[in-house]
Structure formats: C-alpha cells, structure tokens
Amino acid sequence: MKELFVVIGLGRFGRSVAERLTELGRDVIGIDNDEEVVKELADVLPSVVLADCTDEKALREIGVHDASTVVVSVGSDVETSVLSVAILHGFGIKEIYAKAINPLHGRVLAKVGATRVIFPEKEKGRDLANHLAGLDIIEALDSTGSYVIAKIKAPPRFSGKSIVQLDIRKNFGLTIIGIERDGRMDINPSPDEIIQDGDYLLTVGRKNDIEKLRK
C-alpha cells in the first residue's frame, strides 16, 4: 500500500512541501481554507481540497485519517494549528509534522501530538519534502548539484535481495557506498549484503537518478 501524504495549509512553505512530494511521485492531498489557493493549485497537485482543518468530520471524509504522514502548515493561526494536530493525533496518525511560529507554540504542538515541530525560517519546504520521501541529500559533488551523495530509504522491492543481484550501478546508474541499519552505518558493504526492510542506502550518483529510484 502506497504512503499517503497530506499537507494542511498551502501557503509558501506548505505549497513547497506538497509540490516537491508530487515531483517525487508521492500520493499527496493538499488542504486549504482559501478557495483562491485551492483553485490555483488544482492543476499542480494531484488532489487539493477546500476544507476547514479543524473540522474532524470533513477531514475524515477527505481521507486524512488514512494518511501515513501529515504536515500542518497553517501560518500564524496558533489555535487552528494546535486543534488540527490534536485531531490528527486522535486519528492515530504516527507522523505529524507541524509548523510553529515560536518555541512556545512548538512546545504546545508537541504536547498535543506533533512528532516533529518545524520552524520554517530554519528549514526549507523542499528539504522537508525530500526527507519525508526518504531522500536526504548529504553533499553535492559538483557546482551544479547534479551529482550528489544521498541517503535514501531502500525501496520495498529491494528487500531480500543482495547488492549484486540488484546490480544498482547498471540498472540505476548509482553506487551504494553504505547501508544504515538500526542506526548503524556499514561503509563499503559486501556485494553479497542482503537489503532488509527499513534499511537506508548511502548512494552516489546523479540526483535525477536517485530521485527516479525513490519513485
């Protein structure tokens, strides 16, 4: 079953998260209470809905309760963001990322169920989207950023197969230089190493090829 991402609040930060996740081939639902914003993004996002994010019934009808990850980015409306996070926590959603305008707001969000609090002035929307999609760019290897070292979550189709069986260099144009498992990184793994569920792969290659692998 594919992961479903929901982005609530489609201002500059929320929109950048939703657009980047869409670029990476993820299932995304965008939600905003501004009709003009929803119309503007209708041809940009696969699904964008006009709704009140504090209306529990409306969120259920949209299917938010089935989401694996929700990003709450509702601007400076502290009460709305706190209520939204509380509702999402009640749905049992395990990954709730919530934007805060100050440390106190962040502490309240964490207490009502946010698993991670975001301060947009310190974190770019595209970087968060890359992280959510299992793609963390560690370092660019050229001035254009075309070649990178990146850590990606191993796709489910890799599970139970060895590096040599996958022939990642031939099939994807990438080189695996490390495998992270249970928080420990094994650098230069053996070609016979079996990829397991939950592994993260440290790879080198073209950024576009890495992004294709994650789709």
C-alpha positions, -999 to 999 in steps of 0.1 A, spaced: 0 0 0 14 34 -11 21 60 15 -4 89 16 9 124 25 -14 152 35 -3 188 36 -27 211 55 -22 248 48 -9 257 13 10 289 20 45 293 7 60 266 30 31 241 27 29 245 -10 66 239 -15 63 207 6 33 195 -14 48 203 -48 81 186 -41 64 155 -28 44 155 -60 75 158 -81 89 128 -63 59 107 -73 42 106 -39 4 104 -33 -4 139 -19 -36 156 -7 -34 194 -2 -59 211 20 -65 248 25 -94 270 36 -88 296 9 -108 290 -23 -84 310 -44 -54 290 -32 -72 257 -40 -81 269 -75 -46 280 -81 -32 246 -72 -59 224 -88 -36 217 -118 -4 215 -98 -12 189 -71 -29 155 -77 -56 163 -52 -63 196 -35 -94 202 -13 -111 233 2 -118 225 39 -116 236 75 -88 217 90 -104 219 125 -135 200 112 -129 164 122 -158 151 101 -146 169 70 -110 156 74 -124 120 77 -145 125 45 -114 136 27 -95 105 39 -69 123 61 -73 95 87 -57 71 63 -26 92 58 8 79 69 22 114 73 6 149 77 23 183 75 4 210 93 14 244 79 -14 268 87 6 300 91 3 322 122 -30 309 134 -18 292 166 -52 279 178 -60 264 144 -27 246 142 -30 232 177 -66 219 171 -55 204 138 -27 185 154 -49 173 182 -74 159 157 -47 142 137 -32 127 168 -67 114 177 -68 97 142 -38 77 152 -15 92 126 21 83 135 40 111 117 27 146 123 50 175 112 37 209 124 49 244 117 54 267 147 59 304 149 79 304 181 93 280 207 62 282 230 39 273 201 63 245 193 61 231 228 23 232 227 22 214 194 45 187 207 23 182 238 -9 177 217 7 151 194 32 166 168 60 142 163 82 169 149 80 207 151 92 228 122 105 263 122 102 274 86 129 301 89 153 273 96 141 246 73 131 248 36 99 231 24 117 212 -4 142 198 21 114 186 44 96 170 14 128 152 4 132 139 39 96 127 41 100 109 8 131 91 21 157 112 3 183 132 22 209 150 1 241 149 22 265 167 -1 267 179 -37 297 167 -56 297 194 -83 288 231 -85 255 224 -102 243 199 -77 238 173 -104 260 147 -87 253 140 -50 258 118 -21 224 109 -7 208 87 19 176 70 7 152 46 23 156 13 5 126 7 -18 104 -23 -7 113 -41 -40 149 -43 -29 141 -62 3 156 -97 5 179 -91 -25 217 -87 -24 235 -57 -39 250 -78 -66 216 -92 -75 201 -57 -78 230 -46 -100 222 -10 -90 251 6 -109 239 -10 -142 202 -6 -136 201 27 -119 234 44 -125 242 46 -88 268 32 -64 260 21 -29 287 31 -5 270 24 27 240 7 44 224 21 75 206 -4 97 193 1 132 211 34 134 245 20 124 262 27 91 282 0 74 306 17 49 316 -2 17 293 -32 22 299 -65 6 282 -71 -28 266 -101 -12 250 -80 15 212 -86 16 190 -54 17 165 -56 46 132 -37 53 140 -4 69 175 -1 56 188 32 43 212 33 14 241 57 12 244 63 -26 265 83 -50 252 93 -84 232 118 -104 205 135 -84 179 128 -110 187 90 -110 184 89 -72 150 106 -74 138 82 -100 148 53 -78 126 66 -50 95 68 -72 
